[in-house]
Amino acid sequence: MPVSSGASGVSGASTTTPNLLTASELIAAYAAGELSPVEATRAALDSIAEHDGTYNAYCLVDEDSATKQAQESEERWQQGNPLGLLDGVPTSIKDMFLTAGWPTVRGSKCISADQKWEVDAPVTARLREHGSVFVGKTTTPELGWKGVTDSPLCGVTRNPWNPELTPGGSSGGSSAAVALGMGQLSVGTDGGGSVRIPASFSGIAGFKPTHGRIPMYPASPFGALGHAGPMARSIDDIALMMDVLALPDSRDPSALPPPVASYRDAVRRDVRGLIAAFSPDLGYVNVDPEVAALVREAVEALHDAGLHVEQTDPGFSDPAESFDVLWSTGAAKWLDTFPAELAGEVDPGLQVVWEHGKKFSASDYLTANGNRAELGIHMGQFHTSYDVLITPTMPIQPFEAGHDVPPGSDYPNWPSWTQFSYPFNMTQQPAASVPVGFTKSGLPVGLQVVGPRHSDDLVLAVCRLLESIRPWNDTLPPPLQGA
């Protein structure tokens, strides 16, 4: 049955399966003594045991460690001394982030799990410091290189709404885990849409903040394109995670200073009266009619709610060629560190990118980076007239799992069907995906909100307004219906 949401959802803790509550609801229930972290963690682990054999969201599950962490959290709550903002919340980590005590092989057969794993990445460290219960690591394509989630090492990850289809990627394991109640929160990477694509395809919220807002270590091989981002089943949960993930870390020299205010408060700001540009196709994208219709309905609802919306395009051409140079050279540089004798173990599609990236010169890279900067300047000017830009998150519906592009389509590669996402990695702007409805075949559709650099709170506030007028997080994937 549907799960009630919002601040009043605590009262449902005794009647609703804990894994179907949001993180914000869990925290409120812990504080009220209505639920324990042990119960919540057990529910997440049970969901993993029941569903992950079909959906393959996890590449590692550590039940003993999660149970121990949950017991320690329960003791802290009983003593009235929670460790931090996320104490006791079941959380997963994409297998791109270093996690002390667990291997980080990034979906690759070329990275040995048999070595010491003693370091936490910044996102992992902050989540640990705030008491998150780590249940496991989620699947990724090799090195997070594409917009779907499968790899020679971990196999194919599947969509929570239809296991024949892809959940998107490269953070598809994280999106499937969150959507299926296998942990309330997850954190992914986004170098060309890898948080927003699976958020849209899997029916959850995902956020790519301003570049540097969430510290990264080691540095992304994709340079200025690389971001980390939270994934959850409500915008309040995204804001809650941002108050943790945006904390500083000395290991990232490009990290921004700590935010001056709480995202949990800022996300509630009144955005009515602000001016939003709505671009249904960026002027060059071919959009599925069902996707286009659902996004337009949501935009009209935002306008009716008080956000002043004007339909206009931002006025740039598809930057695919420059993105290709930046992306493929980054991949090639990373793959050059692999042992030569293991080259044959690399995902065949990634092998093609490897060879392709080697063809570009330093001049090609600098030209592409210059184009990236010019695009950022253009969007900065655009936002002097419009507070936010709204687009579809994806131009297409989820397609058959195990393929890099929709079978039978004319798309040559994965970026060619993700035209709404990668431009805003190049500009380093904050961009979020929030669900807006379902197609006739029951597949989720996402809407993207993009803001000027450093306007992370504004982007989330617009998403929260949309969530408040068109609630979505009490609609569950088929495997959870009737829970």
C-alpha positions as CSV (number, residue, x, y, z in Angstrom):
1,M,0.0,0.0,0.0
2,P,1.2,3.6,-0.5
3,V,3.4,5.0,2.2
4,S,2.4,8.4,3.7
5,S,5.2,11.0,3.5
6,G,6.2,14.3,4.9
7,A,6.8,15.4,8.5
8,S,3.7,13.7,9.7
9,G,4.9,10.4,8.4
10,V,6.4,9.4,11.8
11,S,3.0,8.2,12.9
12,G,3.2,5.6,10.2
13,A,6.4,4.1,11.5
14,S,4.5,1.5,13.5
15,T,2.3,0.4,10.6
16,T,4.7,0.8,7.6
17,T,7.6,-1.4,6.7
18,P,10.6,0.7,7.9
19,N,12.5,0.4,4.6
20,L,9.6,2.3,2.9
21,L,10.0,5.4,5.1
22,T,12.3,8.2,4.0
23,A,15.5,9.0,5.9
24,S,13.9,12.1,7.3
25,E,10.9,10.0,8.6
26,L,13.3,7.4,10.0
27,I,15.2,10.1,12.0
28,A,12.0,11.5,13.3
29,A,10.8,8.0,14.3
30,Y,14.1,7.3,16.1
31,A,13.9,10.6,18.0
32,A,10.3,9.7,19.0
33,G,11.2,6.2,20.1
34,E,8.8,4.7,17.6
35,L,11.5,2.8,15.6
36,S,15.1,1.6,16.1
37,P,18.0,1.7,13.7
38,V,18.2,-2.1,14.1
39,E,14.7,-2.5,12.8
40,A,15.3,-0.2,9.9
41,T,18.5,-1.9,9.0
42,R,17.0,-5.3,9.2
43,A,14.2,-4.2,6.9
44,A,16.7,-2.9,4.3
45,L,18.7,-6.1,4.5
46,D,15.6,-8.2,4.1
47,S,14.7,-6.2,1.0
48,I,18.1,-6.9,-0.4
49,A,17.7,-10.6,0.3
50,E,14.3,-10.7,-1.4
51,H,15.0,-8.5,-4.4
52,D,18.7,-8.1,-5.2
53,G,18.9,-11.5,-6.9
54,T,16.7,-10.1,-9.6
55,Y,17.8,-6.5,-9.8
56,N,21.6,-6.7,-9.0
57,A,21.8,-3.4,-7.3
58,Y,24.7,-4.4,-4.9
59,C,28.1,-5.8,-5.6
60,L,28.9,-6.1,-1.9
61,V,26.6,-6.5,1.1
62,D,28.0,-6.7,4.6
63,E,25.2,-7.8,6.9
64,D,27.4,-8.3,10.0
65,S,28.9,-4.9,9.8
66,A,25.6,-3.2,9.1
67,T,24.0,-4.9,12.0
68,K,26.8,-3.9,14.3
69,Q,26.6,-0.3,13.2
70,A,22.8,-0.3,13.7
71,Q,23.2,-1.7,17.2
72,E,25.7,1.0,18.1
73,S,23.4,3.6,16.6
74,E,20.4,2.2,18.6
75,E,22.5,2.6,21.8
76,R,23.3,6.2,21.0
77,W,19.6,7.0,20.3
78,Q,18.6,5.4,23.6
79,Q,21.1,7.5,25.4
80,G,19.8,10.6,23.6
81,N,23.1,11.2,22.0
82,P,22.9,10.6,18.2
83,L,26.2,10.8,16.4
84,G,25.1,13.1,13.6
85,L,22.4,14.0,11.1
86,L,22.1,10.5,9.6
87,D,22.6,8.3,12.6
88,G,21.1,4.9,12.0
89,V,20.0,5.5,8.4
90,P,20.7,2.5,6.1
91,T,22.9,3.9,3.3
92,S,24.7,2.5,0.3
93,I,27.9,3.7,-1.4
94,K,28.5,3.4,-5.2
95,D,31.5,1.3,-5.8
96,M,33.4,4.3,-7.2
97,F,34.2,5.7,-3.7
98,L,36.9,4.4,-1.5
99,T,35.4,2.8,1.6
100,A,37.7,1.7,4.5
101,G,37.4,-2.0,5.1
102,W,35.7,-2.8,1.8
103,P,37.2,-3.2,-1.7
104,T,36.6,-0.5,-4.3
105,V,37.1,-2.2,-7.6
106,R,34.8,0.1,-9.7
107,G,33.2,-2.7,-11.6
108,S,36.5,-3.8,-13.1
109,K,38.3,-7.1,-13.3
110,C,41.5,-5.1,-13.6
111,I,41.5,-3.8,-10.1
112,S,42.4,-6.3,-7.4
113,A,40.1,-6.6,-4.4
114,D,43.0,-8.3,-2.6
115,Q,44.8,-5.3,-1.1
116,K,44.5,-3.0,1.9
117,W,41.5,-0.8,1.9
118,E,42.1,1.7,4.7
119,V,40.9,5.0,3.3
120,D,37.5,6.6,3.1
121,A,36.7,9.0,0.2
122,P,35.3,12.4,1.5
123,V,31.7,11.4,0.9
124,T,32.2,8.1,2.7
125,A,34.0,9.8,5.6
126,R,31.3,12.4,6.1
127,L,28.5,9.8,6.0
128,R,30.4,7.6,8.5
129,E,31.0,10.6,10.8
130,H,27.3,11.3,10.8
131,G,26.3,7.8,11.8
132,S,25.1,6.3,8.5
133,V,24.7,2.5,8.6
134,F,26.6,1.2,5.6
135,V,24.8,-1.8,4.2
136,G,27.0,-2.3,1.1
137,K,28.4,-1.0,-2.2
138,T,26.3,-0.6,-5.3
139,T,27.0,-1.7,-8.8
140,T,28.6,0.4,-11.5
141,P,29.7,-0.1,-15.1
142,E,33.5,-0.4,-15.3
143,L,34.9,2.9,-14.1
144,G,31.4,4.5,-14.3
145,W,32.0,5.0,-18.0
146,K,28.5,4.9,-19.5
147,G,24.8,5.8,-18.9
148,V,23.7,2.3,-18.1
149,T,24.8,-0.2,-15.5
150,D,26.4,-3.5,-16.5
151,S,30.0,-4.8,-16.4
152,P,31.9,-7.9,-17.1
153,L,32.6,-8.2,-13.4
154,C,29.2,-7.6,-11.9
155,G,26.7,-8.4,-14.6
156,V,23.6,-6.5,-15.5
157,T,21.6,-4.2,-13.1
158,R,17.9,-3.9,-13.8
159,N,15.1,-1.4,-13.5
160,P,12.9,-1.5,-10.4
161,W,9.8,-0.8,-12.5
162,N,10.6,-3.5,-15.1
163,P,13.5,-5.9,-14.7
164,E,13.8,-6.3,-18.4
165,L,14.9,-2.7,-18.7
166,T,17.9,-0.7,-17.6
167,P,17.8,1.6,-14.5
168,G,20.2,3.9,-16.3
169,G,23.7,4.6,-15.1
170,S,26.3,4.8,-14.2
171,S,24.8,5.0,-10.7
172,G,22.1,2.5,-11.6
173,G,22.9,0.3,-8.7
174,S,22.3,3.2,-6.3
175,S,19.1,4.2,-7.9
176,A,17.7,0.6,-7.9
177,A,18.7,0.2,-4.3
178,V,16.9,3.4,-3.2
179,A,13.8,2.7,-5.2
180,L,13.5,-0.9,-3.9
181,G,13.9,0.0,-0.2
182,M,17.4,-1.5,0.0
183,G,18.6,1.5,2.0
184,Q,17.1,4.9,2.2
185,L,20.1,6.8,0.9
186,S,22.9,6.4,-1.6
187,V,25.6,8.5,-3.1
188,G,26.7,8.3,-6.8
189,T,29.0,10.0,-9.2
190,D,28.0,12.2,-12.1
191,G,30.4,13.0,-15.0
192,G,27.8,13.2,-17.8
193,G,24.5,12.5,-16.0
194,S,25.3,9.4,-14.0
195,V,23.2,10.5,-11.0
196,R,20.4,12.2,-12.9
197,I,19.9,9.5,-15.7
198,P,19.3,6.6,-13.2
199,A,17.2,8.9,-10.9
200,S,14.9,9.6,-13.9
201,F,14.8,6.0,-15.1
202,S,14.3,4.5,-11.6
203,G,11.8,7.0,-10.3
204,I,13.8,8.7,-7.5
205,A,15.4,12.1,-6.8
206,G,19.0,12.7,-7.7
207,F,21.2,15.8,-7.5
208,K,24.4,16.9,-9.1
209,P,25.5,20.0,-7.1
210,T,27.8,22.7,-8.3
211,H,31.3,21.4,-9.1
212,G,33.4,21.4,-5.9
213,R,30.4,21.6,-3.6
214,I,31.0,18.0,-2.6
215,P,34.7,17.3,-2.2
216,M,36.2,14.4,-4.2
217,Y,39.2,12.2,-3.5
218,P,40.9,10.8,-5.4
219,A,40.5,13.4,-8.1
220,S,38.2,12.4,-10.9
221,P,40.1,11.4,-14.1
222,F,37.3,13.3,-15.9
223,G,38.5,16.5,-14.4
224,A,36.0,19.4,-14.4
225,L,33.2,17.0,-15.5
226,G,33.3,14.9,-12.3
227,H,30.8,15.4,-9.5
228,A,29.4,13.4,-6.6
229,G,25.7,13.6,-5.7
230,P,23.1,12.3,-3.3
231,M,20.2,10.0,-4.3
232,A,17.0,9.5,-2.3
233,R,13.3,9.2,-2.3
234,S,12.5,12.8,-1.2
235,I,13.9,16.2,-1.7
236,D,14.1,16.7,2.1
237,D,16.4,13.6,2.1
238,I,18.6,15.1,-0.6
239,A,18.9,18.3,1.4
240,L,19.7,16.3,4.6
241,M,22.5,14.5,2.7
242,M,23.8,17.8,1.3
243,D,24.3,19.1,4.9
244,V,26.6,16.2,5.4
245,L,28.3,15.7,2.0
246,A,29.1,19.4,1.5
247,L,31.3,19.6,4.5
248,P,34.9,20.3,3.7
249,D,37.8,17.9,3.1
250,S,41.4,19.0,2.7
251,R,42.1,16.4,0.0
252,D,40.2,18.2,-2.7
253,P,42.0,21.4,-3.7
254,S,39.0,22.5,-5.9
255,A,36.4,22.1,-3.1
256,L,34.3,25.1,-2.3
257,P,34.1,26.5,1.2
258,P,31.4,25.1,3.5
259,P,27.9,26.5,2.8
260,V,26.9,29.3,5.2
261,A,23.3,27.9,5.8
262,S,21.6,24.6,6.2
263,Y,20.2,23.0,3.1
264,R,17.4,21.6,5.2
265,D,16.3,25.1,5.9
266,A,17.1,26.6,2.5
267,V,15.2,24.0,0.6
268,R,12.0,25.4,2.1
269,R,12.6,28.9,0.7
270,D,9.6,30.5,-1.1
271,V,10.4,30.3,-4.9
272,R,7.0,31.6,-6.0
273,G,7.5,34.7,-8.2
274,L,10.9,33.6,-9.5
275,I,11.4,33.3,-13.2
276,A,12.0,29.9,-14.8
277,A,12.9,29.1,-18.4
278,F,11.3,26.0,-19.7
279,S,13.1,24.4,-22.7
280,P,11.3,21.2,-23.8
281,D,14.2,20.2,-26.1
282,L,17.1,22.6,-25.7
283,G,16.5,23.5,-29.3
284,Y,18.0,20.3,-30.7
285,V,16.9,17.2,-28.8
286,N,14.3,14.7,-30.1
287,V,12.1,13.9,-27.1
288,D,9.7,10.9,-26.7
289,P,6.1,12.3,-26.8
290,E,5.0,10.7,-23.6
291,V,8.1,12.1,-21.8
292,A,7.5,15.5,-23.3
293,A,3.8,15.5,-22.2
294,L,4.5,14.5,-18.6
295,V,7.2,17.1,-18.2
296,R,5.0,19.8,-19.7
297,E,2.2,19.0,-17.3
298,A,4.5,19.3,-14.4
299,V,5.9,22.6,-15.6
300,E,2.3,23.9,-16.0
301,A,1.7,22.8,-12.4
302,L,4.7,24.8,-11.2
303,H,3.5,27.8,-13.1
304,D,0.1,27.5,-11.5
305,A,1.8,27.2,-8.1
306,G,3.4,30.6,-8.5
307,L,6.7,30.0,-10.3
308,H,6.7,32.2,-13.3
309,V,7.6,30.0,-16.3
310,E,8.5,31.2,-19.8
311,Q,9.2,28.8,-22.6
312,T,12.6,29.5,-24.2
313,D,15.7,27.7,-25.2
314,P,19.1,28.6,-23.6
315,G,20.5,29.2,-27.0
316,F,23.5,26.8,-27.4
317,S,24.2,24.0,-29.8
318,D,24.8,20.4,-28.8
319,P,28.3,20.3,-27.2
320,A,28.7,16.6,-27.9
321,E,32.0,16.8,-29.7
322,S,33.7,18.7,-26.9
323,F,32.2,16.5,-24.3
324,D,33.5,13.5,-26.2
325,V,37.1,14.8,-26.2
326,L,36.9,15.6,-22.4
327,W,35.3,12.3,-21.5
328,S,37.3,9.9,-23.7
329,T,40.7,11.4,-22.9
330,G,39.9,11.1,-19.2
331,A,38.9,7.4,-19.7
332,A,42.0,6.7,-21.7
333,K,44.3,8.3,-19.1
334,W,42.8,6.2,-16.4
335,L,42.9,3.0,-18.4
336,D,46.6,3.6,-19.2
337,T,47.3,2.9,-15.5
338,F,45.9,-0.7,-15.8
339,P,48.4,-3.5,-16.1
340,A,49.1,-4.2,-19.8
341,E,48.4,-7.9,-19.4
342,L,44.9,-7.2,-18.2
343,A,43.9,-5.0,-21.1
344,G,41.8,-7.8,-22.5
345,E,39.6,-7.9,-19.4
346,V,38.3,-4.4,-20.0
347,D,34.6,-4.0,-21.0
348,P,34.7,-4.1,-24.8
349,G,32.8,-0.8,-25.1
350,L,35.2,0.9,-22.8
351,Q,38.1,-0.6,-24.8
352,V,36.7,1.3,-27.8
353,V,36.6,4.6,-25.7
354,W,40.2,3.9,-24.6
355,E,41.5,3.7,-28.1
356,H,39.4,6.6,-29.2
357,G,40.6,8.8,-26.4
358,K,44.3,8.2,-27.3
359,K,43.8,9.8,-30.7
360,F,43.3,13.3,-29.3
361,S,46.1,15.7,-28.8
362,A,46.8,18.2,-26.0
363,S,45.6,20.9,-28.4
364,D,42.3,19.0,-28.9
365,Y,41.9,18.7,-25.2
366,L,42.6,22.4,-24.6
367,T,40.2,23.4,-27.4
368,A,37.4,21.2,-25.9
369,N,38.1,22.7,-22.4
370,G,37.9,26.2,-23.9
371,N,34.6,25.3,-25.4
372,R,33.4,24.0,-22.1
373,A,34.4,27.3,-20.5
374,E,32.5,29.3,-23.2
375,L,29.4,27.3,-22.6
376,G,29.7,28.1,-18.9
377,I,30.0,31.8,-19.7
378,H,26.9,31.6,-21.9
379,M,24.8,29.9,-19.3
380,G,26.0,32.4,-16.7
381,Q,24.7,35.2,-18.8
382,F,21.4,33.2,-19.5
383,H,20.8,33.0,-15.7
384,T,20.9,36.8,-15.4
385,S,17.5,36.7,-17.0
386,Y,16.2,33.3,-15.6
387,D,16.6,32.0,-12.1
388,V,16.4,28.4,-13.2
389,L,16.2,26.3,-16.4
390,I,13.7,23.4,-16.6
391,T,14.0,20.5,-19.1
392,P,13.2,16.9,-19.2
393,T,15.9,14.8,-17.5
394,M,15.9,12.2,-20.3
395,P,14.6,12.4,-23.9
396,I,13.7,8.7,-23.9
397,Q,12.1,6.0,-21.8
398,P,14.1,3.2,-20.2
399,F,15.2,0.5,-22.7
400,E,16.3,-3.1,-22.7
401,A,18.9,-3.9,-20.1
402,G,22.4,-5.0,-21.2
403,H,22.7,-2.6,-24.0
404,D,24.6,0.7,-24.2
405,V,22.0,2.2,-26.5
406,P,18.4,1.4,-27.2
407,P,18.3,-1.7,-29.5
408,G,17.4,-0.8,-33.1
409,S,17.9,2.9,-32.5
410,D,20.2,5.3,-34.5
411,Y,22.1,6.4,-31.3
412,P,25.8,5.8,-31.9
413,N,26.9,5.8,-28.2
414,W,25.6,6.4,-24.7
415,P,26.0,10.2,-24.6
416,S,23.9,10.6,-27.8
417,W,20.7,9.7,-25.8
418,T,21.6,11.8,-22.8
419,Q,21.6,15.2,-24.4
420,F,19.9,17.0,-21.4
421,S,22.5,15.9,-18.9
422,Y,26.1,16.3,-20.0
423,P,26.0,20.0,-21.0
424,F,25.6,20.9,-17.4
425,N,28.5,18.8,-16.3
426,M,30.5,20.9,-18.7
427,T,29.2,24.1,-17.2
428,Q,29.5,22.7,-13.7
429,Q,26.0,24.0,-12.7
430,P,23.8,22.3,-10.1
431,A,21.1,20.1,-11.7
432,A,18.6,17.8,-10.1
433,S,16.1,15.2,-11.4
434,V,12.7,14.8,-9.7
435,P,10.0,12.3,-10.8
436,V,6.9,13.8,-12.5
437,G,4.8,10.7,-13.5
438,F,4.7,7.5,-15.4
439,T,4.2,6.5,-19.0
440,K,1.4,4.3,-20.2
441,S,3.6,1.3,-19.7
442,G,4.3,2.3,-16.1
443,L,7.8,3.7,-16.4
444,P,9.0,6.8,-14.5
445,V,9.8,10.1,-16.1
446,G,12.0,12.8,-14.5
447,L,12.1,16.6,-14.8
448,Q,15.5,18.4,-14.6
449,V,16.0,21.7,-12.8
450,V,19.2,23.5,-13.5
451,G,20.4,26.6,-11.7
452,P,23.4,29.0,-12.0
453,R,26.6,27.9,-10.3
454,H,26.4,28.0,-6.5
455,S,22.6,28.1,-6.5
456,D,22.3,24.5,-5.1
457,D,19.7,25.5,-2.5
458,L,17.5,27.2,-5.2
459,V,17.5,24.2,-7.4
460,L,16.4,22.0,-4.5
461,A,13.8,24.5,-3.4
462,V,12.2,24.4,-6.9
463,C,12.3,20.6,-6.8
464,R,10.6,20.6,-3.4
465,L,7.9,22.9,-4.6
466,L,7.2,20.5,-7.4
467,E,7.2,17.6,-5.0
468,S,4.8,19.4,-2.7
469,I,2.2,19.9,-5.5
470,R,2.8,16.6,-7.3
471,P,3.8,14.1,-4.7
472,W,5.6,11.0,-6.0
473,N,7.5,9.2,-3.2
474,D,4.5,7.2,-2.1
475,T,4.2,5.4,-5.4
476,L,6.2,2.2,-5.2
477,P,7.8,-0.1,-7.8
478,P,5.8,-3.3,-8.5
479,P,8.0,-5.5,-6.2
480,L,7.1,-3.3,-3.2
481,Q,3.4,-2.8,-3.9
482,G,1.3,-4.4,-1.2
483,A,4.2,-4.2,1.3
